[in-house]
Every structure is written in C-alpha cells, then in structure tokens.
Amino acid sequence: MFGMGPEKILLLLVVCLLLFGAKRLPEIGHSLGKGIREFKGSLSDAADPPPDRDRDRRSELASRPEAPPPSPVRSDDAAPEPKRLLS
C-alpha cells in the first residue's frame, strides 16, 4: 500500500522539479549528500574510543625536568592568626 513504485517516484520527482526548479535540484542534492557524509563522519568519530589521556599526561610529566623543591616558609613571612570575635 505504501510502497515506492516507479509511478510514485516519478510523481515525486516531478513535484520536486516544479517546487524547486531545474537549477536548484543539483544544489539541494549536493548539500544533502554533504550533510549525510558529515553525519556519518561524526558517528564514526563518536564510536572510536577516546585517547588514553592519562598515558599522554604521564609521558608529558616524565619529559619535564625536575622542579626544585619549594623553599620552607619562615615564621616572619607567615600570615598573622585571625582575631576571634567571640570567646
């Protein structure tokens, strides 16, 4: 009942030709094909496993030179203790 026979396909093409015109149909087909390709590409990118970021981070840290240890804080540089408002 709802099958796409040759008569229905021909009728659909004639209606599209009347609605959009002969110049616009190739442009519409091109943009539709481009959209489908981009959609398939995004699906295949989503299906790929994400890269191992921990491994990349470890190799990045291993290639860095050793940082000198932080200098100890002296007592005169320390911030004063805040005053207590209520005892």
C-alpha positions in Angstrom: 0.0 0.0 0.0 2.8 2.5 0.9 5.5 1.0 -1.3 7.5 3.3 -3.6 6.8 2.0 -7.1 8.1 3.7 -10.3 4.9 5.8 -10.6 5.2 7.3 -7.2 8.9 8.0 -7.6 8.3 9.7 -11.0 5.5 11.8 -9.4 7.7 12.8 -6.5 10.5 13.9 -9.0 8.0 16.0 -11.0 6.7 17.7 -7.8 10.3 18.4 -6.7 11.1 19.8 -10.1 8.0 22.1 -10.1 8.7 23.3 -6.5 12.4 23.9 -6.7 13.3 24.3 -10.4 15.9 22.7 -12.5 18.7 24.9 -11.2 18.1 24.3 -7.5 17.8 20.5 -7.6 21.5 19.7 -8.1 22.4 22.2 -5.3 19.9 20.6 -3.0 21.3 17.1 -3.8 24.8 18.3 -3.2 24.1 19.9 0.2 22.0 16.8 1.2 24.9 14.5 0.3 27.4 16.7 2.2 25.2 16.7 5.3 24.9 12.9 5.2 28.6 12.5 4.9 29.3 14.8 7.8 26.7 13.0 9.9 28.3 9.6 9.2 31.7 11.0 10.0 30.6 12.3 13.3 29.0 9.0 14.1 32.3 7.1 13.4 34.2 9.7 15.5 31.9 9.1 18.4 32.3 5.3 18.0 36.1 5.5 18.3 37.4 5.0 21.9 38.8 8.2 23.4 42.6 8.5 23.6 44.3 7.5 26.8 44.8 10.9 28.3 46.4 9.5 31.5 49.2 7.9 29.4 49.7 11.2 27.5 49.9 13.1 30.8 52.4 10.6 32.3 54.7 10.9 29.3 54.4 14.7 29.4 55.4 14.7 33.0 58.2 12.3 32.5 59.8 14.5 29.8 59.7 17.6 32.1 62.9 18.5 34.1 62.7 18.1 37.9 61.4 21.2 39.6 63.4 22.3 42.7 61.5 21.7 46.0 59.6 24.6 47.4 61.5 26.7 50.0 60.3 26.4 53.6 58.1 29.2 54.9 59.8 31.3 57.5 57.8 32.4 60.6 58.2 36.1 59.9 56.7 35.6 56.4 53.6 33.7 57.8 50.3 35.5 57.9 49.1 36.5 61.4 46.4 34.5 63.1 43.0 36.0 62.6 41.4 37.6 65.7 38.5 35.8 67.3 35.3 37.9 67.7 33.6 35.7 70.2 35.2 33.9 73.1 
